[in-house]
Amino acid sequence: MATGAGWAPARPVERHGAPRGASPRSKSVAPGPRRPSPSPARSRPAVNHSGSADSCRVRVAVRPRPKNSEDLAHGADFNSCVELQPESKRLKLKKNNWSCESYKFDEVFSENASQKRVYEAVAKPVVESVLEGYNGTVMAYGQTGTGKTYTVGRLGKDDPSERGIMVRALEHILSSLSFETDWVAISYLQLYLESVHDLLAPEKTNIPIVEDAKTGEVSLPGAAIVEVKDLEHVFQLLQIGEANRHAANTKMNTESSRSHAILIIHLQRSTRRKEESSSSLYNDRHDTFPDDLPLVLKSKLLIVDLAGSERIDKSGSEGHMIEEAKFINLSLTSLGKCINALAENSPHIPTRDSKLTRILRDSFGGTARTSLVVTIGPSARHYSETSSTVMFGQRAMKVVNTMKLKEEVDYEILYKKMEREVDQLTSEMERQQKVIRSEKMQMDKRLKESERSFHDLRMTSNMQIENLEKEKRQLESAVKKLTQDLDKERDQNNLLSKQVTELEKLLNENKQQQQLENLSKTKFLTDTTKEHEKEMGELLRKLEEERCCSSSMKDRMSVLQQQLCDAQSSAQLQESMAREMEKKLTKVTEEFTIQVQSLKEKVSGLISEKELIYDELKSTQEKVQQEMSQRQDLEDQIVRLKQSVSDNCAEESKTSCSMVRSGSGLGNTAFVSKSGKLREALSGQRGTISKIFEEVGLPNVLALLKSEDLDVQIHAVKVVANLAAEDVNQERIVEEGGLDALLSLLETSENTTIHRVTAGAVANLAMNGSNQGVIMNKGGARLLANVASKTDDPQTLRMVAGAIANLCGNEKLHLMLKQDGGIKALLGMFHSGHTDVIAQIARGIANFAKCESRMISQGHRKGRSLLIEDGVLTWMVAHSTMFSASTRRHIELAFCHLAQNEDNTCDIIASGGIKELLRITRESPREDTRNLAKAALDSNPAFLREIQ
């Protein structure tokens, strides 16, 4: 390779900028582009912009190498076989002085042509096509040592004029992209010994070549794809690739490439519908994609630095280099065969003869725009190689590619758009739901107001109906009274009429009688006129009186008739008023009947709802009555429980120590002598409790723990504590929520008896290893420590110390036990001075130290003991000889286990523990404890130095 001398190999960089939506690591190439290819996609032949027939033909340029040091060494004897004619784009190849051949190329450079000139003539048109969405290939072919790597792969980091095609192409692409919508990434590979290697990830070797059966697209799954953002990143990646590329020193090139280098630039650009529709290039795009879909153009640029062909006799290759040269020449031969077949329009193209031809399948005869730069040497000594290279370029110019544009729907942008629309619709839906909820609340409010107004209206209507009914009754009574008065007046009028008729009859009778009397008197007068003159005067007088009386009777009768007329007119008026009142009353009654009917319908609905509510209330009452009866049954059972337990209350304080698991050897002689009787009493008591438990059931017993009656609570806790003493009941008590209820009592109750018995029950549950973690997780140690700090009752403290001592026997809980204050609470209970409490303290410390020593010996824990951090060591040294034999044995055992941990050495020496260990070796009544102390002293050099 024609790379600069002294370049240091760069460490591969895993990630320099991930593609949009990719993870922050170098990705492997899938069988296709970086992301799954969206569908539908459409490829179309490129439109010929210039109108030239060779716009899609492979373009070939020739670049001669200047004279090197070997050529200059010949001086005047140097013989050149090449004559350049850059103006006419021709090259003459001279075999000797009288024989030469002329060849025309697309571009012929002079020996001093700049890198920029070469890039603009060879690679720039291809790069611009790639930016438009077409695939492209730029390739360098030639004899070894003719400047292929210089032309293509020169970095020129310090001197920009020296930059090769790779750097300039990437610089051109980066300057033309908008990184907000576009994306560019590179893969850098080498074909070495017919195996594809990744130059950016050297660990990836033998990368497979995959060809899509439908599209014919070639991909390299497993190759790293690294997104690039700036030119500095490009330099870094290319330096890594160059450092990993195989090169060797030959006679023809001091740094000869031993592999074909392939730089693949992946490009993706977003496009706008309005821009596309304005160009004739996209007139048929509406046939495939809807107007509202975002599209992307995906293209790929291959920049290939082929290894140079060489002859073994000229290059001087030896050993493994011969194998490398063989594979290089074979792949170049396969490439030449493919070019020949394409130039001759052969029906079979042998692209599968080599991995190089498979990779370059799209570059020759495919859909890519391809430019080839052939590099030659001027020396006549290499005429055959130069002639072969020129002929390769001539044949390549006959290859025609059909450029195709690949466009796809950008589902990522479409997804983001749809996501935004979904978010907007979701927010709108939430807003509408909020409006609906507010409207519903308003409707509920208005409904409640309507119900209240309906209720008020119903009350008002009821009151109005009552008032109207009252008025109706009053009117009916008034009409009835008027009718009665009218009847009375009619009766009176009838009576008066009868009296008038009778008076008329009497008057007529009187007249007739008077006439008869007058006739009789006339007869007699004629006979006796003189005798009866006085009687006539008297009769006349009486007649006059009768006339006056009759006139007065007529006046009275007229008055009565006038009164009768007045009474009849008033009766008619009252009857008309009554009829009008009846009409009004009828109308009002009809209106209120309609209102009452509607109200009755609503009331009937409310009554049906009331009946439903009443039925629910009735069923609820029945359930409550059932629960009350069950509660009464439970209370009766508790009464029986109290009666059965009351017989053993005197021994309860003595036998309760069985609720705490004590270590072997605990207790004194008196306790052992009485254990038989206590065991019998305890078994009898547990038998009674088990019988009641079978009858009542555990859930009902646990439910009594929440009773408001203190006595019921105490007896229920005692029952649970005795049940927890049996292993078969412990797991069930925890599953049924008994542990939660007990811990709740420890936290909320202020009763000493409740604390004592509850702590005993927790201690019994803590005898089961599976329950210990549950107790700690639910804050049991913290609650026990809190109870110990609030009470001075020795029995309660004994139960609490026993529970914490059982928890100390689980090494997994030591740190949590210390954090919850369990160790400090255990030491704090020493102030009670009670023997049984101190015995439980010593047992807990021994359990803790033993488990901790076992964990340290097994390698599960390191460091200073947690007991020492809480001052337990100082307490043991100060009080080790003050207690009973069983308590001392536990303290001595804990001391020996602490001494086995080398991290406790300084604390033991500082606290005077050496003397205590020596005393244990001499005075301990148990041989195993004495041996444990001796082993701790002998195994620790610091202890031995202190003894000496």
Summary of the structure (lengths in Angstrom):
residues: 948
radius of gyration: 62.2
end to end distance: 76.8
largest distance: 228.1
contacts: 2917
relative contact order: 0.06
helix: 63%
strand: 11%
